[in-house]
């Protein structure tokens, strides 16, 4: 039924080229607070996106209804003809073969509210065994199916499942956090997640105040994942690069960080892999920073066409801006215990919160620590400290990388349907600019 409608759309001869996408999603969510489940919801959503091209004029229309496709196409024709010609537009992509990705798991798709409740119960009861006062969080399972067709022969579809859980636990004066994400709900260990959050909460009871300033830091994977996501939004997109507002501008081929390697690979199933992007272009491995040297930005068909390059397979549904959606940070050979033992005076940071960009070109972000910040002296954790505000250039921080963990963790960023796989880091310098009362 869906395929028949889409084929009818791409056969419309009033357009020079036309592309149609459909995203069908089903999301099931269990929320809990004060150690009690208070919400079970299920949402089904369908999004239809059509792009039309007439004499290099480009029009876009989005709808959630299939009831009157002919009327939607009439509106798109009017919208397209009202646009100015875009001389940078070359063409929509032609069809290319893609690899097969295993992204659908029956266990996730068939997960019920009762099963999610039992899993939450395990997490909550495990945390309460550690003398925790309350447990809160959300557990989500989702199914998506994506269709993409265009008038140049692209005709693809793909289905996937995802599951994610995040939890905050509260003690008398301490706080803890844990999260996990996977395509397969069977990968979760809810008792381990409850223990992780509870342990962190117990460790940071009765935090003390310290002065802001520049410290060595050991960043847990939660904190590093946040930095990676902000790098994604501040400059790995070809749109930002072409508009001269990317940190990659003027830096391709230059060393901009310490010896770190970051890449995007939509085919690696240790991340939320997908075989092709939202234009139907096959995914590929794109090196972004190699041993500290800036190498590439990611393209869709439009940004690639402006530079006579091929798309790298990074088109996003409903956006003209390409994004890397499957980031990787090359692991090292260290671990958290070794990083702490090598720290003379510094801080162990669990995660960052309330983060905002300050300067895209300089990769400066500001935010706060949360759910466990600890003073390290002479290789030992001395005591928990109250949360600190930071204002720091990510690249300046990465210039001081001293060690990288061997173990990595997958952190999701759901609205792009992707994730970042990141290690823990020990950095020589990180600037904290303010204090809090908690």
Rosetta blueprint (number, residue, H / E / L):
1 X L
2 X H
3 X H
4 X H
5 X H
6 X H
7 X H
8 X H
9 X H
10 X H
11 X L
12 X L
13 X L
14 X L
15 X L
16 X L
17 X E
18 X E
19 X E
20 X E
21 X E
22 X E
23 X E
24 X E
25 X E
26 X E
27 X E
28 X E
29 X E
30 X E
31 X E
32 X E
33 X E
34 X L
35 X L
36 X E
37 X E
38 X E
39 X E
40 X E
41 X E
42 X E
43 X E
44 X E
45 X E
46 X E
47 X E
48 X E
49 X E
50 X E
51 X E
52 X E
53 X E
54 X E
55 X L
56 X L
57 X E
58 X E
59 X E
60 X E
61 X E
62 X E
63 X E
64 X L
65 X L
66 X L
67 X L
68 X L
69 X H
70 X H
71 X H
72 X H
73 X H
74 X H
75 X H
76 X H
77 X H
78 X H
79 X H
80 X H
81 X H
82 X L
83 X L
84 X L
85 X L
86 X L
87 X L
88 X L
89 X L
90 X L
91 X L
92 X L
93 X L
94 X L
95 X L
96 X L
97 X L
98 X L
99 X L
100 X L
101 X L
102 X L
103 X L
104 X L
105 X L
106 X H
107 X H
108 X H
109 X H
110 X L
111 X L
112 X L
113 X H
114 X H
115 X H
116 X H
117 X H
118 X H
119 X H
120 X H
121 X H
122 X H
123 X H
124 X H
125 X H
126 X H
127 X H
128 X H
129 X L
130 X L
131 X L
132 X L
133 X L
134 X E
135 X E
136 X E
137 X E
138 X E
139 X E
140 X E
141 X E
142 X E
143 X E
144 X E
145 X E
146 X E
147 X E
148 X E
149 X E
150 X E
151 X L
152 X L
153 X L
154 X L
155 X E
156 X E
157 X E
158 X E
159 X E
160 X E
161 X E
162 X E
163 X E
164 X E
165 X E
166 X E
167 X E
168 X E
169 X E
170 X E
171 X L
172 X L
173 X L
174 X L
175 X E
176 X E
177 X E
178 X E
179 X E
180 X E
181 X E
182 X E
183 X L
184 X L
185 X H
186 X H
187 X H
188 X L
189 X L
190 X H
191 X H
192 X H
193 X H
194 X H
195 X H
196 X H
197 X H
198 X H
199 X H
200 X H
201 X H
202 X H
203 X H
204 X L
205 X L
206 X L
207 X L
208 X E
209 X L
210 X L
211 X L
212 X L
213 X E
214 X E
215 X E
216 X E
217 X E
218 X E
219 X E
220 X L
221 X H
222 X H
223 X H
224 X H
225 X H
226 X H
227 X H
228 X H
229 X H
230 X H
231 X H
232 X H
233 X H
234 X H
235 X H
236 X L
237 X E
238 X H
239 X H
240 X H
241 X H
242 X H
243 X L
244 X L
245 X L
246 X L
247 X L
248 X L
249 X L
250 X L
251 X L
252 X L
253 X L
254 X L
255 X E
256 X L
257 X L
258 X L
259 X L
260 X L
261 X L
262 X E
263 X E
264 X E
265 X E
266 X L
267 X L
268 X L
269 X L
270 X L
271 X L
272 X L
273 X L
274 X L
275 X L
276 X E
277 X L
278 X L
279 X L
280 X L
281 X L
282 X E
283 X L
284 X L
285 X E
286 X E
287 X E
288 X E
289 X E
290 X E
291 X L
292 X L
293 X E
294 X E
295 X L
296 X L
297 X L
298 X E
299 X L
300 X L
301 X H
302 X H
303 X H
304 X H
305 X H
306 X H
307 X L
308 X L
309 X L
310 X L
311 X L
312 X L
313 X L
314 X L
315 X L
316 X L
317 X L
318 X L
319 X L
320 X L
321 X L
322 X L
323 X L
324 X L
325 X L
326 X E
327 X E
328 X E
329 X E
330 X L
331 X L
332 X L
333 X L
334 X E
335 X L
336 X H
337 X H
338 X H
339 X H
340 X H
341 X H
342 X L
343 X L
344 X L
345 X E
346 X E
347 X E
348 X E
349 X E
350 X E
351 X E
352 X E
353 X E
354 X E
355 X E
356 X E
357 X E
358 X E
359 X E
360 X L
361 X L
362 X L
363 X L
364 X E
365 X E
366 X E
367 X E
368 X E
369 X E
370 X E
371 X E
372 X E
373 X E
374 X E
375 X E
376 X E
377 X E
378 X L
379 X L
380 X E
381 X E
382 X E
383 X E
384 X E
385 X E
386 X L
387 X L
388 X E
389 X E
390 X E
391 X E
392 X E
393 X E
394 X H
395 X H
396 X H
397 X H
398 X H
399 X L
400 X L
401 X E
402 X E
403 X E
404 X E
405 X E
406 X E
407 X E
408 X E
409 X E
410 X E
411 X E
412 X E
413 X E
414 X H
415 X H
416 X H
417 X L
418 X E
419 X E
420 X E
421 X E
422 X E
423 X E
424 X E
425 X E
426 X E
427 X E
428 X E
429 X E
430 X E
431 X E
432 X E
433 X E
434 X E
435 X E
436 X L
437 X L
438 X L
